[in-house]
Amino acid sequence: MAYLPQDPIILLSYVNTQLRDNYSSLDEMCKDMDIDRELIINKLLTVGYVYNPALNQFK
């Protein structure tokens, strides 16, 4: 399992950068990095961000 930043704002930046530079979807990233998709979704929801699959980023 990949290391994930614990701070939600830093996590947001990290995940969006990964999605932009390396992955075509959140599912692909989570599978490749062996990360729980719901963990990311729920952590970023606490700071008001949701995944937009059409843009492939959290907004």
N, C-alpha and C positions, 0 to 999 in steps of 0.2 A: 504494500500500500504506500502510495506517495505521501510525502509530508504536505499537510495543508496548514496555511496560516490560521491561527485561532481568532485573530481580530477580524470581524466581519467586513470591514472596509478594505483591509489588506487582502482578505480572501476574495472580495469582489474584483479587485484589480488583478490578482493572480489568475483567477478563473477566466475572466474576460480576455486577458492576454493569451492564455492557453487556447481558448476557443478561437480567437482571431488568428493566431499564428500557426496552430498545429492541428486543430480538429474541426470537422464539419458539423458536429453536433455535441450536445452535452452527453448524450448516451455514449457516443464514441469515446469521448474523453474519460468518462467514468469507467468504462470497460477497460480501456487501455491502461489507466492509472490505478485500477483496482480500488476505486473510491465509491462510497455509498452516495448515490445520486440524491436521495432524500435528505441526507445530512447537509449537502451543499444547498439545496433548495430551501430547507428550513432555516439554516443559518443566515442566508442572505435575505430571506423574508423578514427576519427580525429587524433589519435596517431598511425595509421597504423596497427591496429589489426582487423582481420575478424574471424568470427565464423567458425570453422571446425567441422561439425556434426560427421564425422567419428571419430575424437579424442575427441569430446564433450568438446572443449575448444576454447578460442580465441588465435590465434597465429599471 
